[in-house]
C-alpha cells in the first residue's frame, strides 16, 4: 500500500509540475503584444474635390 501511495504521489507531482510549466509558458513567455491593424494607404494620385 505504501508503494502505491508513493507512486501516486510521484505521478501527481509530475502532473502539477507540467501544468504549472504550461501555464507559466502561456501567461509569461508567449504574451507578445500584437500590432494594431492600420488601414492601408492607397497609393497613386488622389485628387481632392472642394
Secondary structure, DSSP 8 states (H G I E B T S, - for coil): -HHHHHHHHHHHHHHHHHHHHHHHIIIIIT-------------S------
